[in-house]
């Protein structure tokens, strides 16, 4: 994957904010920001993703393993792309 995982998630959310992949990846990102909660994510939700989207999810999980969550790159990607807020992902559930 050549695209940063957060950029790939933003693309998916922009393409269909209420789609299963957008909501699943949004939930994963939100979960990854809560280390104290043990990163609780319902793994069977990965079934809602196709193979390419699962690779994005796995890349996000690798970022957690490498302690790249909430680092400068994580925060910069969220701020730069506007779809993600400076602390939490903007929910695709929100209406505008």
N, C-alpha and C positions, 0 to 999 in steps of 0.2 A: 504494500500500500504506500503510495507516494504522498498522498494527501494526509495532513495531520488529522488524527481521529476526530478532534473537535470540529474541524472544518467539514469533515464528512457528515457528522451528525447535524450540523447546521443546515447543510444541503438537504438532507432527508427531511428535517423539520420544515424547511421552506417549501419543499415539494408537496408536502401533505401533513400539515400540523396535527391533524386528528387521526392520522393513519397509525396502524399498529406498530410499524417500525419507529415512527417518530416518538410515540408515547413510551415504547419500550426503552429506547436509547435515552430518552429524557429521564426516565426512572433510574436507569443505570447510572447516569452522570450524577443525578441528585444523591443517589446512594453512596457513590464514591467519595462524596464530600463529607461524609459522616463517619470518620474513622472510629470515633468513640462508640458508635452503634454497631460496629463489627461488619460494616458494609453489607447489610442484609438486603439481598436481591433475590427475587424468586426466579431461580434458574430456568424453570420450565417456560418462562416468558421468551427465552431465546428461540423457541419454536416459532414465534411470530416473525422472526427475521429470516431472510434468505441467506445463502452462504456468504455473499459479499458483505451483507449487513452484520452477520455474526463475526466476521473478521474485524469489523470496526469495533464491535463490543469487546472482542478479545484484546484488541490494541488498547482500548480504554482500561481494561483490567490489568494489562501489562504496565500501564502508566501508574496504576496504584501500587503494583509490586515494586516498581522502580522509584516509588515515593515522589512521583511527579504531579500528584494531585495538589492543587492550590499553590504550585510553584509559580515563578514569574511567567513561564510559557503558558501554563494553564490559564492564569488570570488574564494575560495579554490576549490570548485567543478568544476568551469569553468577552472581554471588553471590545476588542477590535470588530468582532462580528455582530455585535448588537443583539443577536438572538439569545445570547447568554448574558446574564447580568454580571456585575462585578463580584457577587458572592454566590449566587445560585443561578441555576438555569431558569430562564423565563419559561413558564409552563405553557405548553401548547394547548392546555385546557383553557387558558385565558381567552376571553373574547375582546376584540378591539372596538 
